C-alpha cells in the first residue's frame, strides 16, 4: 500500500499539470501536495 501511495504521489507531483491541467508557475500546488504527503506520513507514524 505504501508503494502504491508513493507512486501516485510522485506521478501527481511530477506530472499533475499535464494530467489534470493546472497551471502553477510559482509552485504553490506542488508545495501543498508535498506538505500534505509529509503531514500524512507524520500522522500515520504517530498513530502507530
N, C-alpha and C positions, 0 to 999 in steps of 0.2 A: 504494500500500500504506500509506503514511503517512496519507493521508486517511481510509482505512477504519479504521485503528487509532485515529486521533484521534476519529472519530465514535463508535466503540464505547466508548472511554474516557469521553467526555462523556455518552453515554447511560447507562452504568452508574454513573458518578459522580453524575449528576443524578437519575436515575430508578431506581436499583438497588433501593431499598427497596420501590418499588411493583412492579417486575418480578420480583425474586427473593423479596421478602418479609422482609427482615431488619429488625430494629428497632435503631436506633443513635442514641439521644438525645444522646450525648456527641460523636459524630462520629468515633469511632475507625476505623470501617471506611472512611469516606471519606478519612481521613488515610492509612491503609495503601494504598488504591488510588492516591492521588496520589503517595506516595513510591515505590511500585512502578513507576509510569509514569515518574517523574523518573529513577529509577535505570536504567530501561531505555533512556531517551534518553542518559544519560551513558555507559553501557556500549556502546551502539551507536555513539556518536560516537568512543569510544576505540578501537574495533575497526577503524574505517576508517583 
